[in-house]
């Protein structure tokens, strides 16, 4: 088989491919027509972040079996196009974890002890010993925003140095946090209690700018370290917070735009330590990701399981057409349940009733988990979602019954924390038309797409009029609605399909009415993968 490598990787990976008997061709820094020509007879393509693997690449490569990303991020690979062309996309998510964690620890020490600043002045001939009074980490509190793989490794290392650990992560179980010696707290408490705050979240619409001026003000006298993703921390706000003394220092390895512009405000503040995205830049990490990708390519060529495949369904080909319509339905139900739930998710239950219970639903359950975990990290999909649940100590159960009272098939995804729970049930109407038919115990009939507003209220005259008026006054068009109630005059639930997102302040305006119990805005997109 021919393997085309278009971005440099460690020789160990290339050697492993050659030892397995495959032809390896390197063609670095190519793009456009040159890339399309080079990939035309390739069976595998190995890239890092420098090569954009677009639909045109897949169209030009009829023999392509697998695209391997030597690293974790796959933003430069069109995974939907890969799936359409039957091409596996795999990455190497574990190889960089240790390196990123160690760099985070190094950056924490660098800012706490002003190491780069003192180095520069000493090299310039200044003995500025009295200008630098450092901070010890022993006895201080480390706040971790995002207790995933890298966050856990950082917590282990700094915890062993005598730091108290607090963490914010709605997708980690109390049990797993206890194993790490970390106390789970809400976001504001994590910021307020942290002497050092380290960020380990992906960049998503929910996390972009999540730490800005107001959040930094809660960290007065502390230090912030970001070696995760640029854009999670508001860069001008961070520069201002360090410069005006709100924070004692900061260390940043990642930026919203890279390479970083010379006029980035962080570069002008002396007490901000900066490095050019070096988190994964160690010899061991680069060798690890190279050999990991090589092993996965060899496995794909031999029709064996690909360890870190991002788009390969594990289901029998003959059964797939019967199960396929329920994959998106389960994912959507998972999204809705997760967005409806206010607590920290520690349990996910997927229940199948009716005809669907007689099918192989492993991939459907994984898709439900994808919906629950989608705000989490790193290209969560139906392949890696079960592993993420295991890593975060979230209990997943699957239930089946061939009995179904009202529907030919019903899929219910329930999330909970051991005490409270919320469930969303979906079914297929004529022509595989997906509908949400139950929500937190209420019978509903909702089209699961776009923007939804779910309102729980007391069954009183004028409530629906109030909600419609508030939405209309804010130029939000109602595409459809369904109202259900338990008893006359009791509690009711109304589900609205909206044509556009709800403007800021609308939820609070509706919630202010004493007849309103709860309001939740649900974002589903248009039924495509994000």
N, C-alpha and C positions, 0 to 999 in steps of 0.2 A: 504493500500500500504506500501511497505517496502522502507525506506530511509536509505541508507548507507552513513555515514559521515566518511571520511578518513583523514581529517585534522581538527584540533580544530577550532570551531567557538563559538561565544557567546551563552550562555545558552538560551537567549531570542529566538534565532532562533530554537533551538531544542524544546523548550517549545511550540512554535507556531505550529510546525509540529505535536507534540503529541496531542495538543488541537484540531487539525483538525481530529483526529482519526487515524493517521498514526503511524506505527511502526518505531522507530528510533534505528538504531544500529550504534555504534561508533567503529571504528577499525583504530586507528591512527598508523602512521609509518609503514604501510604495503606496500609491493611492490611485483612484480613478480608473482609467482604462488599463493601466499597468497592473493594478490589483486584479481586475476582472480577468485579464489574460493569464496571470500567474495561477489563479485559483481554478481555472477551467478544467484541469485534469487532476485536481487534488482530492484525496479521500478524507483528509483531516486538515483543519486550519488551526494554528496556535497563535493567539494574539495576547497582547496586554492592552493598555488603554490607548495606545497610539493608532490602532487600526479600527476604522468604523466598518462593522460587518452589517451591511444594509441588505434590504431585499434584493437589490441588484446583484450583490455578491452571491446570494443563494441561487438566483436565477442563472448566473454564469457558471455555477459549479454543480452539474448534474450528478456527479459521483460523490459528493460530500456526505460523509457519515456523521461527523462530529466537529464542533467548534469548541476548542478548549481555551478558556481564559486563565492565563497564568497569574492568578490573583483572585480577588473576591468580587469586585464590582463588574457588572455586565451591562452598564448603561450604554456602552458603545456597540452592543449586539442586539439586533432586532430579533427577539426571542419568538415573537408571533410569526414572523416570516420563516424562522428556522423550523418551527413546528409545522407550518403549512407545507414546507418542503421535506418534511420527515428527517430533519437534521437534529441530532442531540446537541444541546448546549450544556457544557459543564464548566465549573469553576473550581478554584482551590481555596475554600474559605478558611481552612484551619492553618494554612502555612504562615500567615502573617500575624496570627493572634499573639504569639509570644513576643514577636518583635514590636508590635504596636503597644503592647502592655509595658514592655521595658522602656520604650521611648517616652511613654506617658510618665512613668516614674522618674526618668531622667529629667524631663521637663519640669516636674514638680520641684525637684531639688534645685534645678537651675534657677527657677524664679524665686524660691524661698531663700536661697543663699547668694543671689545676684552674681552667679558664677560668670556668665558671659560679659557682664558689665565690668566686673573687676579684672577679668582677663584683658579686655581691650585697653583699660587704663594702665595696667601694668606693662603691657607691650609698648605703650606710648611713653613709658618712663615715669609714670606716677605710682607712688607707693600710697594708695588710698585706703589703707587698712581701716582708719577710723570712720570712713564714709559708709561702710557696709556692716550693718548689724542684722544678721540673718535670723531666720525662724526655724526652730526644730520641728520635725513632724511628730516626734514622740509625745503622746498625750493630747494631740490635736484631733479634730474630727474631720474625717474625709467624707464628703458627700459625692455619691456616684449617681449620675443621671443616666440610666440605661444599664441594667445589670445583665447584659448579654455576655457573649464569650470573652470579649476584651475587657469589659467592665469587671467581670468576675476575676480575671487574672490580675488586674490592677488592685482590686480589693484584697486579694490574697497577699500580694507583695507588700503593700503599704500597711495592711493590717498586722503583718508579722513584725513591723517596725514600731508597733505600739500605738497605732492610730485607732480611734473609735470609728466605726463604720455606720453611716446611714445611707439609704438608697431610695431613689424614686424609680419605680418601674412597675406599671400596672399589669405586666405580663410575666411576673415572677411570683412563685409561691412563697408563702411565709416559711415553709419547711426548707426550701432551698436557700433562702436568705439566711435562715438560722444556721445552716451548715457553713455558710461563709462568714458567720459572725456579724452579719449586717442587720440593722433594724430598718424595716420598710416604713417609710413615712410619705406624706403627700409632698407635692412639688415645692410648695412654699416653705414647708418645714425643712426640707432638704437644703434649700438655699440658705435659710436663716441659721441653721445649725452648723453649716460647713465652714471650717477654717480653710480647707482646700476643697474645691469643687472640680471634679473631672467629668467630662461629657463623653458619652458613648452611645449616641443614638444615630440612626440614619437620617439623611436629609429628606424629609417628606413635606407635603403641604402643611401637615400638623406641627412638625418640628421646626420649620423654617422660622428663624427669628424668635424662637421660644425663650431665649435668654436675651433680653433687651434692657433698657435703662431701668425700668421698674424692678425687674428681677435682680439686676446687679446691685440695686440699692439695698436689697435684703441681705447681701453678703458683705456688709461693711467691715473693712479690716481684713478681708480674706484674700485668697488667691484662686484664680480660675485657670484650668488647663484644658485645652481643646485639641486633641489629636485624633478626632473622629471624622467629622465632616464640616467643611466650610459652609457658612450660611445658617447653622444652628444658633450661633451666637452673633448678635448684631455687632459688627466690627466697629463702626463709629461710636456706638454706645460703650463698648468695652474700652476703646482707647480713651474716651472721656472719663470713664470711671476710674481708670488707673491714673490718668494725668491729674485729676482733681482730688485724688487721695481716698476715694470711696473704697477702692481695692488697693491692697499693698503691692500687688503685682499680678502678672498673667503670663501664660506661656501658650503659644499658638503654633501648630504645625500645619494646619489646613485653612484654606481661605475660600471665600465665596467664589472668587474668580482666580484661576491659576493659569499661567504664572501670575504672581501677585503684581499689581501695578505699583510703580514707584511712589505714587501719591497716596497709597493706602495709609489711613491714619494710624494703624498699628505700628507701622515702621518708624514713626516719628516720636514714639513714647519710649523713654529710656527704660522704664521698668516693665516693658513687655518684651519677653524673650520670643524670638521667632525663628522657625526653621522651615526649609522648603519642602514640606510634605515628605519627611524622612521616616515616618512610622514603620514602613515595611522594608526599609533599606538596610538590611543586614545580609551578610553572605549566607547564613543558615536559612533565613526566610526565603530568599530567592531560589536557593537550591531546593528547598522543600516544595515550593509551589511548582517548580519546573518538573520535578520527579512525580508529583501528584498528578499533574495534567498528563504527563507521559503514560503513567499507569492507566489512567482512565481512557486514553485513546487506544491503548493496546486492548483493554477490556471491550471497548466498543467494536473493534475490528474482529474480536473473537466471539461476538454476540453474548457477552457476559454482562452482568449488571454494572452500570456506571455509577460509582459511589456518589458523586455530587452532581448528577444530572438535574438540570433545572426544569426540564420540560418533557420528560419521558414517562408516560402513564404506565403504571404497573397493573395492567388488566389484560385479560385474554381478548385477542382481536375480534373473535366472533361475538363476544358479549358486549363489546364497546357500544355498538349502535343502540342497544336497549338501555344502557346506563347513561349514555352521553347527555340526554336532556336534563338529567338530575344533577349533573356536575355543577353547572352554573347556578341551579336552584339552591343547592346546598351551600355553595359559597355565599350567595346573596343572603340566605337565612343566617349564616354565620356573621356576616357583616352587620345585619340588622340587630341581632341579639347582642353582639359586643357593644354596639353604639347605644343600645337601650340600657345597658347595665352600668350602674354607677360604682360598683365595688371593684376590688382587685380580683381578677379572674384566676381561680385555682382549679376549676373543674369545667370540662366541656363534655356534654352528652349528645350523641347523635342517634336519633331513633327513626327506624324505618317501619312503616306500616303498609300492609297491602301487598300488591304485586312486586314492588321494588324490594321487599324483604327477601324475596327468593333469588335475588341476583348477587353477584360478587360486587360488593359496595365499598371495598377498601379504598379505591380511588375517590369515590364520592365523599367518604368520611374525611379523607385528606383534603379535599377541596373545601369542605366545611371548615376545617381548621385554618386553611388559607384565608378564608373570609374573616375568621375571628382574629387572626394574627396579622392581617395585612398592614396595619399601621406600625408594625414592629420593626423589621430590619431586613436589609440585604436580600431583596428579591425573593420574598417568601412565596412559595408555590405549593402545589399539591404534592410534590416530591419531598421537599424538605420540611414542610409544616409539622409532620409527626415528630421529627427529630427535634424541632424547636420546642414542641410541647414537652418532650422528655427532658431536654436540657433545662427547662424552666420549672420543672417539677409540677406541671399541670396534668391532672388526672384526666384521661380521655376514656370514655366508655361508649360502646356501640350496642344498641338494642335493636332487636328485630321481632316483629310479629306479623304473621300473614293476615291477621284480622284488622280490618279498618272499617269503622262505622259509617263514615260519610264520603270517603274518597277511594278511588281505585288504588292510588298510591299516595303516601304522605311522608314527607321528610321533615323532622323537627330537630332544630339545633338549640340546645339550652346551655347557657353559661351561668356559672355561679361561683360563690366563694365559700361554700359549705353551709351557709345560713340562708342567704337570699339567692334567687335565681331569676332569669328571664329567658323565655323561649320564643322562637319564631318558627312557624310551620309553613311549609310550601307544598303546593301540588301543581300538577299540570292539567290544564283544561283542554278542550278539544283543539287538536292541531299543535300539541306541545306548547300551549300558551301558559307561561309560568305565572303563578299568583301566590301571594302571601295570604293564607287563609285563617291563621290564628296568630295572635301576638299577645304574649304575656297573659294567656288565658282567655282573651276576647276573640270572638269570631269576627273576622274582617274579610275584606276582598280588595286587596291592594296590588297594583301593578308594580313589581319590584324593579324600578329603574329611576334614574335621575335623582332629584331631590324629594325627600319625603319629610313631612312634619307629623309627628305623632303626639296627640294631645290627650291627656287623661283629665277628666273633669267630672264635676257633679252634674247629674242630668237635670238641668234647670233651663227654663225658657231663656232664649236670647244668647246662649253661649256660642252656638254656631255663627250667629250673626256677628257677635263680637270678633271672633277669630277671622271671619271673612272680611270684616271692615278693616281690621288692622293690617291684614295682608294686602288688601286693595289699596289702602292709603300709602303703603310702601311699594306699590307697583309690582307686587308679586302675584302672578296669575295662577289660579288653581286649575290644574289639568283634570283632576278627578278627586273624589273623596268618598269615604265610607264611614258611617257612624254605627257603632254597636254599643249596647248597654247591658248590664247585668240585670237590673230591675228598674222599673219605673221610679224615677226620682233618686236612684242610687248612683253608682259610679258608671261612667261611660268612657269610651275611647273613640276618637276620630282620627283617621289616617288620611292625610292630604298628599296627593301627588302634585308637585309644583313645577313650573316651567323654568324657574331660576332659583339660585340660592337665596336664603333668607338674609336680608341686610342686618347688620349689627344693631342690636337693640330691640328687634322685633320679638324675640323669644321672651325677653324681660318684660316687654309691654304686655304681651298676652298673659304671662305668669302673674302679673300684678293683680289680676282680677281674682277675687276671693273664690270664685266658682272653679278656678283652674287648679288641678292637683299637680300636674307635671307636664312639661313640654320637652320633647326631644327632636332635634333636627338630625335626619339620617341622610348621609351622602352615599349614593350607590354608583354614580356614573351612568353610562348608557348601556350597561350590560357587557362592556368590553373589559379586558384586563387592563389595570392601571400600569 
